[in-house]
Amino acid sequence: MTRVFLNRIGTAVPDHDIHLEFVAVARAAMTDPHEQALFDRMVVMSEIEHRYSALQPAPLPRTESLDVQGLYRLDGYPATGERMAMYEQQALALACRAIDRLGIAAERETITHLVVASCTGFSAPGLDFQIMQAVGLRESVERTIVGFMGCFAAASALKLARHLVRSEPEARVLVVNLELSTLHMQDQWQIEKALSFLLWGDGCGACLVSADPVGLELGSFRSFVIPRTEGFITWNIRDQGFDMHLSGKVPGRIRRWLMEHGPVLLGHETEAAEDVWAVHAGGRSILDAVQHGLGLAPDALRNSREVLRRFGNMSSATLVFILDRIMREVSSVAGNGIAVAFGPGLTVESFRFRRPARA
């Protein structure tokens, strides 16, 4: 059976750090001082320091719009069509930035497949077609869109890439996870909604997957659905944009499920420590739930927590950023690893990988 490797990764975020801008806007929109105080505490507890957006904040004083592009107007937030138009304007440039950092310019002709995952924007011909043309891939490249699967779509896209290489050992697959989550903020400032918006940032991760024995070796993939949780995370297209619901019950339900089903998730029935962990940074409470549910060491999720601190939750791109940090870590000892991501369903996607030793 052909062995498959994630050879290298390129990542990119937009230029505009909007985290503190958002905190100020959200706090000002709240009229209840008790909610303001709770929001202030949760901002600190989130352990997020930076989030980036394709939208440039407008200078103060803001009289017309929160952003220079004029998407979030003070007299009314945009309809879905306006948000999609902004996605079409902004997505390709960010994707090309990540692909450029991946460094495939000299091997564009060898790319046989392109897999693009996104749940924050759609058009046709879409981002896959635009990437093909902008990057200079062959027009015969086989293109696939992984759409609307949410935060676990990085695992879905890499799973597809692994299947492609196993079935066609000469295949070289470019995988792109692109999310512009900040295009979907709503003019709703109840505390639960504001705390949900506090998580999201924009980002893109690009991966090269092939049979070349370089980088992380991709092992088995597994998928689970946590029972009676289908309404805990929802992501629906509405007239005024994409509407996210993230229940406060999610962390506790994940923790309890992992305490019971951790061995099944990990692929063994007896306890064994993993050397390397890549857990989707859906939020500090999600990472805490995984750490407690699996009984992990205090620093086991250090890469996930650092990505959360520096970038927030970038939906499907987040796991790619975490894997990038793991690939860049210098270790003289090879490490077995497991990646885990959560999303609508409540779905749990996981896969094993192996990091080679580095001198």
Protein Blocks (a to p, Z undefined) as FASTA:
>chain_A
ZZdddfbacddddfbdcklmmmmmmmmmpmblklmmmmmmmmmmnopabdcdfbdcdddd
dfkbmbfnomagckbccdfklmmmmmmmmmmmmmmmmmmmnopmlmmmmpmbdcdddfkb
ccdddfklmmmmmnopafkbccdddehkljmlmmmmmmmmmmmmmmmmmbccdddddddf
klmcccdfbfklmmmmmmpccddddddddfbdghjddddddddddehilmmpccdddfkb
ccddddfklmmmmmmmmmmmmmmmnopabdcddfbdcdddfbjklmmmmmmmnopafklm
mmmmmmmmmnopnhjmmmmmmmmmmmmpccfbdcddddddddehiacddddddddddZZ
